[in-house]
Amino acid sequence: MKRSQNDLKAGGFDTSLLLELAQDSSQYGRGELATRICGLFQNRLTEEEEKLATSILLSLIKQAEEDFKETLSMRLAPLEYIPREVILTLADDKISIAAYVLRESSLLKDKELIYMIKERAVEYTREIAKRESLTPIVLTSLVDKSDETTIGTLIGNKDLVIPHEIVKKIAHFTMRAQSLQEPLLLRPEINSDIAAEIYVCLSQVLRVDLARRFKLDKNIINKAVDDTLDSFMQSSRARIEVSKEVMTMAIYASEENQINAKALITALRRSQYSYFIALLATWMQISSGSVIPLLERNNAQGLVAFCRAKNIQKPEFASIFLLSRGLRTGNKEVNKTELSTALLSFERMKQSEAQKHLNMWRKNPSLI
């Protein structure tokens, strides 16, 4: 049964030998068949020979057992002259078989990698993240998958060069997965420019280290923080759902002592409703889900109590009341009677009474 590599004819191949080896299910036979197939495609074949070889190989893959297909995938993945149809067939198989070509094959194009990322199970995505080279469009698809293991793999992949904008996207994701923040800061792409842009995405301890490491200017940080908030708001400006990222921005503002009446009014004027809710919830120490019920209390009693307890002045209260109308009813118009009633309530409520309301609502949100 044993035959040497000389059985591969110059300019052709021994079809009968391949078919004979295909019938041999022994470990030697399978290994020999895989070796012959790999050697076959390293030779220069005519178009007709390549078509025939591809047909035989696809037929073998279809009928072969899983362990042989794994061996074949491992052997074929690094080769550059394998018919793409063969590589695509292996990539679309079980993950144990597909993994080798997903990680290594240079014959998979961006459109095929993106298809795998979007349509196949997350295990396929995680293997793609191990590739030595990935284009920005594929990297973006991987990050958009929002899988912590995949993004952790990208961060740890030292062969990759990750573009500036994608490092920022990864930093935004780490607001949900803080365990990835410290490894991200070890990436070679992190320089003083990108450090300012990802500053707000990090935990307080890492922010301090980052500012010290790159001697970040506070004005640069503040601009980067505003730009980051704007990027979160662009896709959800008219919605009021508070994402993890937006809440992190509010917590950052609190840690920097930047939550005040002016910040609330600015968020409302910019129609940054989810950020306004996050700011108010953080400042008041209640859940974001309790903010709308608070705003909807009769005669603005909830907003009055909040503003009085926080020593917000009457003109600022009036601005918050008027600008938050759309959050309460969806209608931004406020009649004079409604405003007058709210202002009268504000004047009558004492700060001590307001603080009691806030303390009660914090302990029992159902009373809001």
Secondary structure by P-SEA (a helix, b strand, c coil): ccccccccccccccaaaaaaaaacccaaaaaaaaaaaaaaaaccccaaaaaaaaaaaaaaaacccaaaaaaaaaaacccccccaaaaaaaaacccccccccccccccccaaaaaaaaccccaaaaaaaaacccccaaaaaaaaacccaaaaaaaaacccccccaaaaaaaaaaaaacccaaaaaaacccccaaaaaaacccccaaaaaaaaaaccccaaaaaaaaaaaaaaaaccccccccccaaaaaaaaaaaaaccccaaaaaaaaaacaaaaaaaaaaaaacccccaaaaaaacccaaaaaaaaaaacccaaaaaaaaaaacccccccccccaaaaaaaaaaaaaccaaaaaaaaaaaaaccccc
